[in-house]
Amino acid sequence: MKRTLSVSLLLLALAAPLFAQDNAVRPAPPSVTINGQSLKLNGTGVRDNSVYDAFAGSLYAPKSSPTPEALIEEPGDKLLRLDILKDKVEKERIMGAFEEGFIKDSPDFATSPDAKRFLSLFKVDFYKGDKVELLLGGDGTVAASHNGKPLGSLKSSLLVRGILKSWFGDKPAAGERKP
């Protein structure tokens, strides 16, 4: 999947009204261009939990979404970018965070082959300053990268929905968000 980024290269964040625009690593750019489409920063934040406080996340979407539900239902491409804050975050912690989110907010999807294939994309540990990005395509494609290097992709609209719900659904894996 071709994509052009107007910023350096995953995950977390919420709609602008729900998160302050405060990124612990560096200010998030106000927009990025993906597949020729401008995506706007919806918000940035850090999760208040031993796993997620290791990540500062930024979410980009075609337009601002006033609620998590609107964000999940909004068609079009989205980009979740995680800036790693801790010295080292083991791949198992990232995989476990996604798995927990799938179990809590998408239990029927959690054990699916697509969920397992997605989790298998994370093969290395992450270090302070690394960037992990998930492009959540409007066509159902999920493309993951680490510091600009592709980790893999798969096409599953249920996976796109599962990822969004794991972070912004009724029972996000990390519990409370902190701006």
Secondary structure, DSSP 8 states (H G I E B T S, - for coil): -----SS--------GGGS-S--SSS---SEEEETTEEEEEEEEEEESSTTGGGEEEEEEESS--SSHHHHHH--S-EEEEEEE-SSEE-HHHHHHHHHHHHHHH-HHHHTSHHHHHHHTT--S-EETT-EEEEEE-TTSEEEEEETTEEEEEEE-HHHHHHHHHHHHSSS-TT-SEE-
